[in-house]
Each structure stands twice: as C-alpha cells, then as structure tokens.
Amino acid sequence: MGVNLRELIPEDARREITDLRELMGKVVALDAYNALYQFLAAIRQPDGTPLIDRKGRVTSHLSGLFYRTINLMEHGIKPVYVFDGMPPEIKRYEVERRRMRREKAAELAEKAYAEGRVEEARKYSVQAIRLTQEMVESAKRLLDAMGVPYVQAPSEGEAQAAHIARKGDAWAVASQDYDALLFGAPRLIRNLTISGRRKLPGKDVYVEIKPEVIELDKVLKALGITRSQLIDIAILIGTDYNPDGVPGIGPKSAYQLIKAHGSLEKVLKILPQATFPEDPLKIREYFLNPNVIDEYKLEWHEPDEKRIIEILVHEHDFSLDRVENALQRLKKAYREYFRGKITSLDMWFKRK
C-alpha cells in the first residue's frame, strides 16, 4: 500500500518522462514485489482471472517481468530488481490485516463468479492477489536467465532499493509507493512498469499513463522540511506500519501540524486521541535506519536463450514464437547497451 504523499509533492519536484530514452545508461532499482503485484493485477484474462499454464500455475507475473524488462532495456535502462525479505516486526499488524483482506476478497470473487457477476468478480479477484514464494522464485530464475541482476533484501525491498540509490549504485528507485522517499531515495520513478494505455479500475475508461520522476531534495526544499519531518507527516497520515494514521488528519493538515510544531513528539502531545499499533517513534527510526545490506552485485550478463525458453515455453506454456521474437530484442539491447560496461560491483570494490 505505502503512504499517500501525492497531495504534498510540489509540481516543481516532479517531472514527467515523455521518452524512456531520457533514462538511457541509468541504473534503476525496482521494487520487485511492487512490480510483480502490478503485473498480476494488470495482466489478466477477459474474465479477470490471471494467466495460467496447463498445471494451473499463475504466469501473469512472468509475462510482465519478461516483456516489460525487455522494453526497459531496449531504451538503455539498466534494471536491477530488489526483493523483499522478512517484514520488520513493526509491520506484523498490517501483514495480518492484508492477509485477512485477501481471503475475504477471494471468497467474494468466488461467489461473484458462481453467480455470473463477472465485473464484480474481476474487481474482487484483483483484491485477492497473493504473491507466493513459488512465484518469487520463478521470477528470480527468469531474471537470472535474462542476465538481469536482482538483490535479495534482508527486510523491506523498498528500503534496500533506496539504500542502493543513496550509495550512488542506482540513479533512482522505481516503485508506485512513495515510501522510497521516506527511506531516503534521492529519486523516485513512478509508473515505470505500468506506463502506457491503462483502464481505470471499475470504469470502461482508458487513460495514458506516463512515468514521472520525483526528486527528494526538491520536495524537502519546497516544503521547507527535513526527511525526518517528512516521515513524521507520513506517520500522521498512515504508513505500512500504522495504516490507519490519525483519524481526521490528511496530508495537508499533517504537514501544517509538523510545520507548526516541528516534530511528531510535539504534535502527539496535542493529539491525545491518537493511537498506534506500534510505537510511532520506532516507526520513524525504522524509516531512518532500516535493515539493509551492502554486499550485493549489480552485473548484467548475456541472456541465456535456452534457459529462458525452458522456463517460459516448456515449463509455463508461453508461445515459442513470441518468446523467440522477444529474445531477439533482448539480445540486441544487450549488445547495444550492456556489453563491456563497468558494473556497480566494480565501483564497490574501488570504494573499498
């Protein structure tokens, strides 16, 4: 879910990317779980059910990962996917709440399908999406075969991606959530994996979605606050660690409170009604000092055609013609933009 800071982001702190070639040569750390959930939600059959292979295994995430990653690489973008590890203890309330919400949505979807209410079933089906460990492992296998690096985070993937960007090993973090800014990512790219013509949820209306870059320094300067204060604002609104926030307080009122009083501690003194599932000061501390690692490799390799075909065609029933055509594009992108380039691992050793 993430925190919704959109109302507070100044226009001069965000920039629309009209052509992906603007990102040519740049390393982008993608929040893998965020991207995979987007693929699972967007890539579906007409009745709203996900793509599956002959064994009934979901393949929507593999389809999105394969074709969208190739599209990024064709524009010279150097993607690295960052996977979640164990969620922090302060997230246990939200993890359980999401599990219950998915189970309820799955029940409602099944009932709606049985009664022929396809549109309603489609809505609930999307809400019931669950990313299994089997899906995650198949995504990692595919990335490895494609020659695309991934990093296994010890905890929150978005925190690890932000850490990679803060170190200078990535230019930006790509995610739909604004949390990357709270974790200190210098730049956040939204809509990178879902750009294009998209149908609005619950409506027969299509809109053109374009990626945008949000720069943390510009956000803080325009608002006249520090990153710690931005985190305080987010806690008042609601984060993954306290999803309900403080009742009656939205982004603008939270901003005004922090600007007027300076810190979360002082604001909470005038909000005796505020309750949290976790200590709000621990939440802030986690955003400032999350569990991340420095030992990772960012190396791009030549794609392994046989392995890709084995995974997608033989194991998961993808069209051989489509996969082979996409492979030609992937190999061409690798030859043009990735062969013989310095890697972030080289830079890491140089810093050592």
C-alpha positions in Angstrom: 0.0 0.0 0.0 2.5 2.6 1.1 1.9 6.1 2.3 0.0 8.5 0.0 2.0 11.7 -0.2 0.8 12.8 -3.6 -1.1 15.9 -2.4 2.1 17.2 -0.8 4.5 16.7 -3.8 5.2 20.1 -5.3 4.9 20.4 -9.1 8.5 21.6 -9.5 9.7 18.4 -7.6 8.2 16.1 -10.2 8.9 15.7 -13.9 7.1 13.6 -16.5 9.3 11.3 -18.6 8.0 11.7 -22.1 10.6 9.3 -23.6 12.2 6.4 -21.7 15.4 7.2 -23.6 15.8 10.0 -21.1 16.9 7.2 -18.7 19.4 5.7 -21.0 22.5 4.4 -19.3 21.0 4.9 -15.8 20.7 2.1 -13.2 17.2 1.9 -11.8 16.5 -0.2 -8.7 13.0 -1.6 -9.0 10.9 -2.7 -6.0 10.4 -6.2 -7.2 7.3 -7.1 -5.2 5.7 -3.8 -6.2 6.3 -4.6 -9.9 5.2 -8.2 -9.6 1.9 -7.2 -7.9 1.3 -4.7 -10.7 1.8 -7.4 -13.4 -0.5 -9.8 -11.5 -3.2 -7.1 -11.3 -2.9 -5.8 -14.9 -2.2 -8.9 -17.0 -5.4 -10.8 -16.8 -7.9 -12.7 -19.0 -11.2 -11.1 -20.0 -13.0 -12.6 -17.0 -10.5 -11.1 -14.7 -8.6 -14.3 -13.8 -4.8 -14.3 -14.1 -2.9 -16.1 -16.9 -2.1 -19.7 -16.0 -0.2 -22.6 -17.5 -1.5 -26.1 -18.1 -0.8 -27.1 -14.5 -2.8 -24.2 -13.2 0.2 -22.1 -12.1 -0.2 -18.3 -12.4 2.1 -16.8 -15.1 0.9 -13.2 -15.3 3.9 -12.0 -13.2 6.4 -13.8 -15.6 4.8 -12.3 -18.6 5.0 -8.8 -17.2 8.5 -9.3 -15.9 9.8 -10.7 -19.2 8.3 -8.3 -21.7 8.4 -5.1 -19.6 12.0 -5.6 -18.6 13.0 -6.1 -22.2 11.2 -2.8 -23.0 13.2 -1.0 -20.4 16.5 -2.5 -21.6 15.7 -1.5 -25.2 15.7 2.1 -24.0 19.1 1.6 -22.4 17.8 1.4 -18.9 19.8 -0.8 -16.6 17.3 -2.5 -14.3 18.0 -4.3 -11.0 15.2 -5.9 -9.1 15.2 -5.8 -5.3 13.1 -8.5 -3.5 11.6 -8.3 0.0 12.9 -10.3 2.8 11.3 -10.8 6.2 9.0 -7.9 7.1 10.1 -6.0 10.2 8.3 -6.7 13.4 6.6 -3.4 13.4 4.7 -4.5 10.2 3.0 -7.5 11.7 -0.3 -5.8 12.2 -0.5 -4.7 8.6 0.7 -8.1 7.3 -2.1 -9.8 9.1 -4.7 -7.3 8.0 -3.7 -7.7 4.4 -3.9 -11.5 4.7 -7.5 -11.3 6.1 -8.5 -8.7 3.4 -7.2 -11.0 0.6 -9.0 -14.0 2.0 -12.3 -12.1 2.2 -11.8 -10.8 -1.4 -11.1 -14.3 -2.6 -14.4 -15.5 -1.1 -16.3 -12.7 -2.6 -14.7 -13.3 -6.0 -15.6 -17.0 -6.0 -19.2 -16.1 -5.1 -19.5 -13.5 -7.8 -18.1 -15.8 -10.4 -20.5 -18.5 -9.4 -23.4 -16.1 -9.7 -22.2 -14.7 -13.1 -21.4 -11.2 -11.9 -18.2 -11.1 -13.9 -17.3 -7.4 -13.5 -17.7 -7.6 -9.7 -15.8 -10.9 -9.6 -12.9 -9.2 -11.6 -12.7 -6.4 -9.0 -12.5 -8.9 -6.1 -10.1 -11.1 -7.9 -7.6 -8.3 -8.2 -8.0 -7.5 -4.5 -7.3 -11.2 -3.7 -3.9 -11.2 -5.4 -1.3 -13.1 -3.5 2.4 -13.3 -4.4 3.6 -16.8 -3.4 7.1 -17.9 -2.8 6.9 -20.1 -5.8 6.1 -17.0 -8.0 9.0 -15.1 -6.4 11.5 -18.0 -7.1 10.3 -18.3 -10.7 10.7 -14.6 -11.2 14.3 -14.8 -9.9 15.1 -17.7 -12.2 13.8 -15.8 -15.1 15.8 -12.7 -14.3 18.9 -14.8 -13.9 18.4 -16.4 -17.3 17.8 -12.9 -18.8 21.1 -11.7 -17.4 19.4 -9.1 -15.2 20.7 -8.7 -11.6 18.5 -8.9 -8.5 19.2 -8.2 -4.9 17.6 -10.1 -2.0 16.9 -7.6 0.8 17.1 -8.8 4.4 13.8 -7.0 5.0 11.9 -4.3 3.1 12.8 -4.3 -0.6 12.0 -0.6 -1.0 14.4 0.2 1.8 17.1 -1.8 0.2 16.5 -0.2 -3.2 16.6 3.3 -1.6 19.9 2.3 0.1 21.4 1.3 -3.3 20.3 4.6 -4.8 21.7 6.6 -1.8 25.0 4.9 -2.2 25.1 6.0 -5.8 24.9 2.5 -7.3 21.5 3.3 -8.8 20.2 6.6 -10.1 16.7 6.1 -8.8 14.2 3.7 -7.2 11.2 2.6 -9.3 8.0 2.0 -7.3 4.4 3.1 -7.2 4.8 3.8 -3.5 6.2 7.0 -2.0 7.9 5.1 0.8 11.1 5.1 -1.2 11.4 8.8 -0.5 10.9 8.2 3.3 13.7 5.7 3.1 15.9 8.3 1.5 15.9 7.5 -2.2 17.3 10.6 -4.0 14.8 10.0 -6.8 11.6 8.0 -7.2 10.3 6.9 -10.6 6.6 6.1 -10.6 4.6 4.4 -13.4 7.8 2.9 -14.9 6.4 -0.7 -15.1 2.8 0.3 -15.9 3.2 3.2 -18.3 1.0 3.1 -21.5 -2.7 3.0 -22.1 -4.5 1.6 -19.0 -8.1 1.0 -18.0 -9.3 2.9 -14.9 -10.4 0.5 -12.1 -14.1 -0.2 -12.2 -14.7 2.0 -15.3 -14.8 1.5 -19.0 -12.3 4.4 -19.4 -8.7 4.3 -20.6 -6.0 6.8 -19.8 -2.4 7.3 -20.9 -0.1 6.8 -18.0 3.5 8.2 -18.3 6.4 7.7 -15.9 7.4 10.6 -13.6 10.5 11.3 -11.6 10.2 12.8 -8.1 13.3 14.3 -6.5 13.6 14.1 -2.7 15.8 17.2 -2.3 13.3 19.3 -4.3 10.4 18.0 -2.3 12.1 18.8 1.1 13.3 22.3 -0.1 9.9 23.2 -1.5 8.1 22.1 1.7 10.8 23.6 4.0 11.2 20.4 6.0 13.7 17.7 6.7 13.4 14.0 5.7 12.7 13.2 9.4 9.8 15.6 9.3 8.5 14.1 6.1 8.5 10.8 7.9 6.6 12.4 10.8 4.0 13.6 8.3 3.7 10.2 6.8 3.1 8.6 10.2 0.3 11.0 10.9 -1.3 10.1 7.6 -0.7 6.4 7.8 2.1 4.1 6.7 2.5 0.3 6.2 3.4 0.2 9.9 0.4 2.2 11.1 -2.0 2.0 8.2 -4.9 4.0 9.7 -2.8 7.0 10.7 -4.5 9.5 13.0 -8.3 9.8 12.3 -9.3 13.1 10.7 -5.7 14.1 9.6 -4.9 14.2 5.9 -1.7 15.1 4.1 -2.2 18.9 4.3 -3.2 19.0 7.9 -0.4 16.7 8.9 2.0 19.0 7.0 0.7 22.1 8.8 1.0 20.4 12.2 4.6 19.3 11.7 5.5 22.8 10.2 3.9 24.5 13.2 5.2 22.2 16.0 8.4 20.9 14.4 8.3 17.2 15.3 6.0 14.2 15.8 6.7 14.1 19.6 5.3 17.7 20.0 2.3 17.1 17.7 1.3 13.9 19.6 1.1 16.0 22.8 -1.8 17.9 21.4 -3.4 14.8 19.9 -4.3 12.6 22.9 -6.8 10.7 20.8 -4.0 9.3 18.5 -3.4 5.6 18.9 -0.9 3.4 17.0 -0.5 -0.3 16.6 3.3 0.3 17.1 5.4 2.9 18.8 5.4 5.8 16.3 8.9 6.8 17.2 10.1 3.2 16.4 8.4 3.6 13.0 10.3 6.8 12.3 13.5 5.2 13.4 12.9 2.3 11.0 12.5 4.6 8.1 15.7 6.4 9.0 17.7 3.3 9.8 16.2 0.2 8.1 17.7 -3.2 7.9 19.7 -3.3 4.6 22.9 -4.8 3.2 26.0 -3.5 1.4 27.1 -6.8 -0.1 25.4 -7.1 -3.5 26.4 -7.5 -7.1 25.0 -5.4 -10.0 26.2 -7.2 -13.1 24.3 -7.6 -16.4 25.1 -10.8 -18.3 24.3 -12.0 -21.8 20.9 -13.7 -21.8 20.7 -17.5 -21.8 18.3 -18.3 -24.6 17.9 -22.0 -23.8 17.1 -21.4 -20.2 14.6 -18.6 -21.0 12.8 -20.9 -23.5 12.9 -23.8 -21.0 11.3 -21.6 -18.2 8.7 -19.8 -20.3 7.8 -22.2 -23.1 8.5 -25.7 -21.8 7.6 -25.1 -18.1 4.9 -22.4 -18.4 3.4 -22.8 -21.9 4.3 -19.4 -23.3 4.2 -19.0 -27.1 7.5 -20.1 -28.6 7.2 -17.6 -31.5 6.5 -14.7 -29.1 9.3 -15.6 -26.8 11.8 -16.0 -29.6 10.9 -12.7 -31.1 11.3 -11.0 -27.7 14.6 -12.8 -27.2 15.9 -11.1 -30.4 15.0 -7.8 -28.9 16.7 -8.7 -25.6 19.9 -9.8 -27.3 20.0 -6.6 -29.4 19.5 -4.5 -26.3 22.3 -6.3 -24.5 24.7 -5.8 -27.4 23.9 -2.1 -27.7 23.8 -1.0 -24.1 25.3 -3.6 -21.7 28.3 -5.4 -23.2 31.6 -4.3 -21.7 30.1 -1.8 -19.3 31.5 -1.1 -15.8 29.4 -2.6 -13.1 28.4 -1.3 -9.7 30.3 -4.2 -8.2 33.5 -2.7 -9.7 32.6 0.6 -8.2 32.0 -1.1 -4.8 35.4 -2.6 -4.8 37.0 0.7 -5.8 35.4 2.4 -2.9 36.7 -0.3 -0.6 
